[in-house]
């Protein structure tokens, strides 16, 4: 599960509820909540709408977290290799 901290921070900074964002971009509040929590990955069109809504880019909102996970995974793999 990837937590989308930026999405939540932007939403709260703009005094919005999940249902407010979901309504504007045309998805259900529960689906938006799952995206924000990292339970679901948005489709490309939905990710684009979210980025446009927050005046941001898909990369800024969604890929930094993925890069952090990849770096974390590399550290775990390296530790396992060192132990062998």
N, C-alpha and C positions, 0 to 999 in steps of 0.2 A: 504494500500500500504506500503510495506516495502522497504526502501531505502537501497541498497547494497553499502554502502560507501566504504567498503574494495575493492570491485571489481573495482570501478572507481579509487580509489587511486592507486592500483597496476597497473592498465592499464596506467594511466598517468605517474606514476613513471618510467615505462618501455618505455615511449615515444611511446605508441601504440594508434591506433584508434580503435573504436569499430569494424570496419570492419576487422581490422587485426586479432583481437582475434577470431571473428566469423569465418573467413576463415580457420584458423588453426584448430579450434575445429569442423568445419563442420556444422555450422548453419548460418542462415541469419543474417546480421547486425542488422536488425530491431528486430529480436527475442532476440539477445544478448542485445541490448539497453533496451528492456523491462525487461529483467532479471536484468540488472544493476540498472534500475530505481525502481525495485520492483513491476512492473506492472504484470509480469509473474513469476511463479515459475518454475525453470528448472526441467526437468525430471531427474531422478537419473543418467542415463548415461551421460547426458549433464553436470550436476553438477560435476560429476567425471572428465570429460574432462577439465572443467574450472579449477578445483582444481589442476589437474596434470599440466595444462598449466602454472599456477602461482606457481607451486612447493609448494602447500599448501594442506590442507585437506578440505573436504566438511564442516566439523564442524566449522573450523575457518572462512570460507568464508560465510556460510549461517546461522548458528545456533545462533551465538552471537546476531544478530539482532532480531531473534525470541525470545530469552530469554529476551531481553530488552523490547520488546512489552508485553510479558507476565507479567513482573514485573510492567510495566505501567498499564496494565489492572487490576492487583491486587490492585494497589493503588486506581484506580477509583472505583472499587467494594467496597473496604474498606471504602472510603469516603461516598459512598451511604449508606452503612450499618450503619455507625456512625450517619448519619443524621436521620435515621428512629427511 
